[in-house]
């Protein structure tokens, strides 16, 4: 078997036995009978590979699209209909979604997630056939993997919609009507935990064969549990501030740490290698795309994120408010009111700033980026100006500077779904909420020390919690966390201010000195109902027991 991420796109038709009579009673060459699939370990593996492909979201679906609905990013081409949300226009009627790619899709994905869950349920319905043949550890591991993947899909639903119908049966053409009501948020959490526990009982800490890189491990399962229980303890879902929930969140993060499998990777100069070096010690679970088959928007990452002057697309533009939130190298806050900082705003910043954000004057692929007015990477450029950044910045995080996408636009690249740094931040947040300030500071400062930033101190519990939240904003930017962090903290509106950019004007003929002006480049409108996504109208019509989320008609 090839590595789990080297998928060949085989789609199996499994819902019915394909048998014919007399002259037509031939074995199909492009599909397989149900019995054949569920008694052949290789075909079962191919089936599970497809479930991986649909269950693990990445790049625009897993991170950038979510960031573009917050104070992190602006979506230059609206690939995931992000502007529908930030402009306050989302309704149950404009939730068109399709996986893995639809140019008019949204990140709603109610229909597609339930479609994937149906395949996972089909696996459990039919895998008993393989039990009778007996495949030993391989079959046990596959069951654990699919339990993890189903938990992942239900968590994707939970964080989008709140409590949802908990479906474990496989619907057939004989099912003419549906009457499945939504479970509560807590009941959905418990359902996910049951799948997590089933997966944790059988999956290994590591695999001995590199061909298994990318499969779910015990660490991946426990990382999902850590994220889930952190959400469950957070103000939006823990309205009484029940300390036992925070203790459960702390324990779940500590369980990952106690595995002894993972560690922080790299330093200030090699920070981006967390994402470029596949399956490094910080990566708990990732999806790696190969460089042999073209998968637009997924293994074209380096082209999609790079500026127009390099023949890139500038697909996601970093907002000015994100840039300003990166501290100075000494740990103080950046301020345009400081004349020295205002004159050279990108100097002496947190080392992660230059790794995460491509800014004017930053070295990139043989020259310095030119986002100034009239520069090669500006809206006035003669080089594909329609692909220029609208904010004066692009994403540098996850981009391999050494890869020339002009030779081939697609290449191997890695989406990190869970990493050790997040676990440390989960633990620090839970310990801070529990009042264990010294422990919380120890772990948040481990992350800062990795990149050479000074330790933070705190003037009380509230100050500490705010500093941990700030550290999450910086450390995990563009990785899909900000949208859901703001909501679980109950402060979603604070991340939906107008999108800001920077106007950079040269003041010398050599284009070596500049003035800077912060400018509103996108007006955004907040709707209170946008704490959650709407259930698509079609789903409500098909299932009368479903109730819509508040704020949507």
C-alpha positions in Angstrom: 0.0 0.0 0.0 1.2 3.5 -0.8 1.3 6.1 1.8 -2.2 7.1 2.9 -1.9 10.5 1.3 -1.1 9.1 -2.1 -4.7 8.7 -3.1 -5.6 7.7 -6.6 -9.1 9.0 -6.6 -10.8 5.6 -6.9 -14.5 5.9 -6.1 -16.2 2.6 -5.4 -19.8 1.9 -6.0 -20.8 0.0 -2.9 -24.4 0.6 -2.1 -25.8 -2.3 -4.1 -24.7 -5.7 -5.3 -24.0 -5.4 -9.0 -25.2 -8.8 -10.3 -26.8 -9.5 -13.6 -28.4 -12.5 -15.2 -27.6 -14.8 -18.1 -25.6 -13.0 -20.8 -25.2 -9.9 -18.7 -23.9 -11.9 -15.7 -20.3 -10.6 -16.1 -17.9 -9.2 -13.5 -17.8 -5.4 -13.8 -14.4 -4.1 -14.6 -14.9 -0.6 -13.2 -16.7 -1.4 -9.9 -16.9 -4.2 -7.3 -19.7 -6.0 -5.6 -20.3 -5.4 -2.0 -19.2 -8.8 -1.0 -15.9 -8.5 -3.0 -15.0 -5.2 -1.4 -15.7 -6.1 2.2 -13.8 -9.4 2.0 -10.7 -8.0 0.3 -8.3 -6.1 2.6 -6.8 -4.1 -0.3 -10.2 -2.9 -1.5 -11.2 -2.0 2.1 -8.0 0.1 2.4 -8.8 1.9 -0.8 -12.3 2.6 0.5 -10.8 4.0 3.8 -8.3 6.1 1.8 -11.3 7.8 0.1 -12.9 8.4 3.5 -9.6 10.1 4.6 -9.7 12.3 1.6 -13.2 13.6 2.4 -12.8 13.8 6.2 -9.6 15.8 6.5 -10.1 19.4 5.3 -7.0 21.4 4.2 -5.7 24.8 3.1 -8.7 26.9 1.8 -11.3 24.5 3.4 -9.4 23.9 6.7 -7.7 27.2 7.4 -7.6 30.1 4.9 -11.4 30.3 4.2 -12.1 30.4 8.0 -9.4 33.1 8.5 -11.0 35.2 5.8 -14.1 35.5 7.9 -12.1 37.0 10.8 -9.5 39.7 11.4 -6.7 37.5 9.9 -7.3 37.5 6.1 -9.1 38.8 3.1 -10.1 36.3 0.4 -9.0 37.8 -2.9 -11.2 35.5 -5.1 -13.9 34.5 -2.6 -13.2 30.9 -3.3 -15.3 29.8 -0.3 -17.9 32.6 -0.5 -16.3 34.1 2.6 -17.6 37.5 1.7 -21.2 36.3 2.1 -20.5 36.0 5.8 -18.3 39.1 6.4 -20.8 41.3 4.6 -23.7 39.9 6.6 -25.5 38.2 3.6 -25.5 34.5 4.5 -28.9 32.8 4.4 -30.2 29.2 4.4 -30.6 29.6 0.6 -27.1 30.5 -0.4 -25.2 27.6 1.2 -24.1 25.8 -1.9 -21.2 23.5 -0.9 -19.3 20.8 -2.7 -16.2 18.7 -1.8 -13.4 18.9 -2.6 -13.7 21.9 -4.9 -16.5 24.1 -6.1 -15.7 27.6 -7.2 -19.0 28.9 -5.7 -18.9 26.7 -2.6 -19.2 27.8 1.0 -17.6 26.3 4.1 -21.1 25.2 5.3 -20.6 21.6 4.2 -23.6 20.2 6.0 -24.5 18.0 3.0 -21.0 16.9 2.2 -20.1 16.1 5.8 -23.2 13.9 6.2 -22.3 12.3 2.8 -18.9 11.3 4.2 -20.5 10.2 7.5 -22.8 7.9 5.4 -19.7 6.3 3.9 -18.2 5.8 7.4 -21.4 4.3 8.6 -21.4 2.0 5.6 -18.0 0.9 6.6 -19.2 -0.2 10.0 -22.3 -1.8 8.6 -20.3 -4.0 6.2 -17.0 -4.6 8.0 -18.5 -7.6 9.8 -18.0 -9.5 6.5 -14.3 -9.0 6.8 -14.5 -10.2 10.4 -15.6 -13.6 9.2 -12.6 -13.8 6.9 -10.2 -12.6 9.6 -7.5 -10.0 8.9 -6.3 -9.5 12.4 -4.5 -6.3 13.4 -5.0 -4.7 10.0 -8.7 -4.8 10.3 -8.7 -3.6 13.9 -6.6 -0.6 12.9 -8.9 0.3 10.1 -11.9 0.3 12.4 -10.0 2.6 14.7 -9.1 4.9 11.8 -12.7 5.2 10.7 -13.9 5.8 14.3 -11.4 8.7 14.3 -12.5 10.0 10.9 -16.2 9.9 11.9 -15.4 11.8 15.1 -13.6 14.4 13.0 -16.6 14.8 10.7 -19.0 15.2 13.6 -16.6 17.7 15.2 -16.6 19.7 11.9 -20.4 19.8 12.1 -20.5 20.7 15.8 -18.2 23.7 15.4 -20.2 24.9 12.4 -23.7 24.3 13.6 -23.8 23.4 17.3 -25.7 20.2 18.1 -26.7 18.1 15.1 -28.6 14.9 14.2 -26.5 11.9 15.3 -26.8 9.4 12.4 -25.3 5.9 12.5 -27.5 4.0 10.1 -27.1 3.8 6.3 -30.0 5.3 4.4 -31.2 3.5 1.3 -33.5 4.3 -1.6 -36.3 2.8 0.5 -36.1 5.6 3.0 -38.7 8.0 1.7 -38.9 10.4 4.7 -36.6 11.6 7.4 -37.4 12.8 10.9 -34.1 13.2 12.6 -34.0 16.0 15.2 -30.8 17.8 16.4 -29.1 16.5 19.5 -27.9 19.1 22.0 -24.4 20.5 21.9 -23.4 18.3 24.9 -24.9 15.1 23.4 -23.1 15.7 20.2 -19.9 16.1 22.2 -20.5 12.9 24.0 -21.2 11.1 20.7 -17.9 12.3 19.3 -16.1 11.2 22.5 -17.5 7.7 22.1 -15.9 7.4 18.7 -12.7 9.0 20.1 -12.5 6.4 22.8 -13.2 3.5 20.4 -10.3 4.8 18.2 -8.0 5.4 21.2 -8.5 1.8 22.4 -6.9 0.3 19.2 -4.7 2.8 17.4 -0.9 2.8 17.9 1.3 5.6 19.1 3.4 5.3 16.0 3.8 3.1 13.0 7.0 1.2 12.2 6.5 1.3 8.4 7.0 4.7 6.7 4.3 3.6 4.2 1.8 4.2 7.0 2.8 7.9 7.5 -0.3 10.0 7.5 -2.6 7.4 9.1 -4.4 8.3 12.3 -2.5 7.5 15.5 -3.3 7.5 19.2 -1.8 11.0 19.2 -4.1 12.3 16.5 -7.1 10.9 18.4 -6.1 12.4 21.7 -5.3 15.8 19.9 -8.9 15.8 18.6 -10.1 15.1 22.1 -8.0 17.9 23.5 -9.5 20.4 21.0 -13.1 19.1 21.6 -12.9 19.4 25.4 -11.3 22.8 25.2 -14.3 24.0 23.2 -16.6 22.3 25.7 -15.0 24.2 28.6 -15.1 27.6 26.8 -17.5 30.4 27.8 -19.9 29.9 24.9 -20.5 26.3 25.7 -19.8 26.4 29.5 -22.1 29.2 30.6 -21.8 28.3 34.3 -18.0 28.2 34.1 -17.9 24.6 35.4 -14.3 24.0 36.5 -14.6 20.3 35.9 -14.8 21.0 32.2 -11.6 23.0 32.4 -10.0 20.2 34.3 -11.1 17.7 31.6 -9.6 20.0 29.0 -6.3 20.2 30.8 -6.2 16.4 31.3 -6.9 15.8 27.6 -4.0 18.1 26.6 -1.7 16.5 29.2 -2.5 13.1 27.8 -1.0 14.1 24.5 2.0 15.6 26.1 2.5 12.5 28.3 2.8 10.2 25.2 6.3 11.5 24.8 6.0 11.3 21.1 6.0 15.0 20.1 8.1 18.0 20.6 8.4 21.6 19.3 10.4 21.6 16.1 12.8 24.2 14.8 13.7 27.7 16.0 13.2 31.3 14.8 15.1 30.8 11.6 13.6 27.4 10.7 10.1 28.0 12.0 8.4 27.5 8.6 9.8 24.0 8.4 7.1 22.9 10.8 4.9 22.9 7.7 7.5 22.1 5.0 9.2 19.1 6.6 6.7 16.3 6.3 5.8 14.3 9.5 8.4 16.2 11.7 8.2 15.7 15.5 5.8 18.6 16.0 3.2 17.2 13.5 0.6 15.1 15.3 -1.6 14.6 12.2 -1.3 16.0 8.7 -2.5 15.5 5.2 0.2 15.5 2.6 -0.6 16.0 -1.1 1.6 14.4 -3.6 3.2 16.3 -6.5 2.3 13.8 -9.3 -1.4 14.5 -9.7 -2.7 18.0 -10.2 -5.2 18.9 -7.4 -6.1 22.6 -7.9 -6.2 24.7 -4.7 -4.6 21.9 -2.7 -1.2 20.9 -4.1 -0.9 24.3 -5.8 -0.4 26.0 -2.5 2.8 27.8 -3.2 1.5 29.3 -6.4 -1.9 30.2 -4.9 -0.4 32.1 -1.9 2.5 33.9 -3.7 2.3 37.5 -5.1 1.4 38.3 -8.6 4.9 39.6 -9.4 6.1 36.0 -9.1 3.2 34.7 -11.2 1.3 33.8 -8.1 -2.3 34.4 -7.2 -2.2 36.3 -3.9 -5.3 34.2 -3.1 -5.4 35.2 0.6 -4.2 38.6 1.8 -3.2 39.2 5.4 -5.1 42.0 7.0 -3.4 45.0 8.6 -4.9 44.3 12.0 -3.2 40.8 11.9 0.1 42.4 11.0 -0.2 45.0 13.9 -0.8 42.2 16.4 2.6 40.7 16.0 4.7 42.2 18.8 8.1 43.8 18.7 11.1 41.6 19.2 11.3 42.8 22.8 7.8 41.7 23.6 6.2 45.2 23.5 3.2 45.9 21.3 3.7 47.5 17.9 2.3 51.0 17.6 2.0 53.4 14.6 2.3 56.2 17.2 5.9 55.3 17.8 7.9 57.3 15.2 10.7 54.7 15.0 8.3 51.8 14.4 6.1 53.8 12.0 9.1 54.7 9.9 10.2 51.1 9.5 7.1 49.0 10.6 8.4 45.6 9.6 11.7 45.7 11.5 12.5 44.2 14.9 9.2 42.2 15.1 8.4 38.9 16.5 10.4 36.4 14.3 7.2 34.6 13.4 6.0 37.8 11.6 8.6 37.4 8.8 7.8 33.7 8.5 4.1 34.0 8.5 3.6 37.2 6.4 5.2 38.3 3.2 5.5 42.1 3.4 7.0 44.9 1.4 10.8 44.5 1.2 10.9 40.9 2.5 13.3 38.7 0.6 11.4 36.1 -1.5 12.6 33.9 -4.4 15.6 36.0 -5.5 14.3 39.5 -4.9 12.5 41.7 -2.3 8.8 41.8 -2.4 7.4 45.0 -3.9 4.0 45.8 -2.5 4.5 49.6 -2.7 2.5 51.6 -5.2 3.8 50.8 -8.7 5.9 47.8 -7.4 6.0 44.4 -9.2 3.6 42.9 -6.6 1.2 45.9 -6.5 -2.2 46.5 -8.0 -0.3 48.9 -10.5 2.0 46.1 -11.6 2.2 45.1 -15.3 2.5 41.5 -14.0 -1.1 40.1 -13.6 -2.4 43.0 -11.5 -5.7 41.2 -11.1 -3.8 38.8 -8.9 -2.3 41.5 -6.7 -2.9 41.6 -2.9 -5.5 44.1 -1.9 -4.1 44.6 1.5 -0.3 44.9 0.7 0.5 41.5 2.3 0.3 37.8 1.4 0.7 34.6 3.4 4.2 33.4 3.7 3.5 30.7 6.3 3.6 27.2 4.7 5.2 28.4 1.5 8.4 26.7 0.4 10.6 29.5 -1.0 12.8 27.0 -2.8 10.1 25.6 -5.0 9.7 27.1 -8.4 6.0 26.8 -9.2 6.6 28.5 -12.6 8.1 25.2 -13.8 5.2 23.1 -12.4 2.4 24.7 -10.5 1.7 21.7 -8.3 4.0 20.0 -5.8 4.0 18.0 -2.6 2.8 20.0 0.3 1.5 19.4 3.8 -1.5 20.6 5.7 -0.9 20.2 9.5 -4.3 19.4 11.1 -2.9 18.9 14.6 0.4 20.0 16.0 2.1 20.0 19.4 2.2 23.7 19.7 -1.6 23.8 19.8 -1.7 21.2 22.5 0.7 23.3 24.7 -1.6 26.3 24.2 -4.7 24.2 25.0 -3.0 23.1 28.2 -1.9 26.6 29.1 -5.4 28.0 28.6 -7.1 25.3 30.6 -4.6 25.7 33.5 -5.0 29.5 33.4 -8.8 29.2 33.7 -8.2 26.8 36.6 -6.1 29.4 38.4 -2.8 27.6 37.9 -1.0 30.6 36.6 2.6 29.3 37.1 1.9 26.2 35.1 0.1 28.1 32.4 3.0 30.5 32.0 5.5 27.7 31.8 3.8 26.2 28.7 3.0 29.3 26.9 6.5 30.5 27.3 7.9 27.3 25.9 6.3 28.3 22.6 7.7 31.8 22.8 11.2 30.6 23.8 11.3 28.4 20.7 11.4 31.5 18.5 13.5 33.7 20.8 10.6 35.8 22.2 10.8 36.9 25.8 8.7 35.2 28.4 5.3 36.8 29.2 4.3 37.7 32.7 0.8 38.4 33.9 -0.9 40.8 36.3 -3.6 38.4 37.5 -5.7 35.7 35.9 -7.6 37.8 33.4 -4.4 39.3 32.1 -2.9 35.9 31.7 -5.9 34.5 29.9 -5.8 37.5 27.5 -2.1 36.9 26.8 -2.6 33.2 26.1 -5.4 34.2 23.7 -3.0 36.6 22.0 -0.4 33.9 21.8 -2.9 31.6 20.0 -3.6 34.4 17.5 0.1 34.7 16.6 1.3 31.1 16.9 -1.7 29.5 15.1 -2.6 32.2 12.6 -4.0 31.0 9.2 -4.4 27.5 10.5 -8.2 27.6 10.9 -8.4 28.4 14.6 -9.2 32.1 14.9 -12.8 31.8 13.6 -13.7 29.2 16.2 -11.7 30.6 19.0 -13.5 33.9 18.8 -16.8 32.0 18.9 -16.0 29.7 21.8 -14.8 32.7 23.7 -18.1 34.5 23.0 -16.5 37.5 21.2 -17.0 36.7 17.6 -18.0 40.3 16.7 -14.6 41.6 17.8 -13.0 39.7 14.9 -15.4 41.1 12.2 -14.3 44.7 11.9 -13.7 46.2 8.5 -10.8 44.7 6.6 -7.7 46.9 6.7 -4.8 47.1 4.4 -1.7 49.3 3.9 -1.0 51.9 1.2 2.8 52.1 0.8 4.1 55.2 -1.1 7.7 55.5 -2.2 9.5 58.6 -1.1 12.7 58.1 -3.1 13.5 57.4 -6.8 15.2 54.2 -5.8 12.1 53.0 -4.0 14.0 52.4 -0.8 12.1 54.7 1.6 8.3 54.8 2.0 5.4 56.3 3.9 2.6 54.1 5.2 -1.1 54.7 5.4 -3.6 52.3 6.9 -6.7 52.0 4.7 -10.1 50.3 4.8 -10.2 47.9 1.9 -13.3 45.9 2.8 -16.4 47.1 4.7 -17.8 44.3 6.8 -21.2 43.9 8.5 -21.7 41.8 11.6 -24.9 39.8 12.1 -25.5 38.3 15.5 -26.7 35.0 14.1 -23.3 34.4 12.4 -22.0 32.8 15.5 -23.1 29.6 13.8 -23.7 28.6 10.2 -27.3 28.2 8.8 -28.6 24.8 8.0 -29.3 24.8 4.2 -32.9 25.3 3.3 -33.1 22.0 1.3 -32.1 20.0 4.4 -34.9 21.7 6.4 -37.4 20.8 3.7 -36.3 17.2 3.6 -36.3 16.7 7.4 -39.1 18.5 9.2 -37.7 17.6 12.6 -34.7 19.9 12.0 -34.7 23.3 13.6 -32.7 26.2 12.1 -30.0 28.1 14.0 -31.0 31.4 15.6 -30.7 34.5 13.4 -31.7 32.8 10.1 -35.2 32.8 8.7 
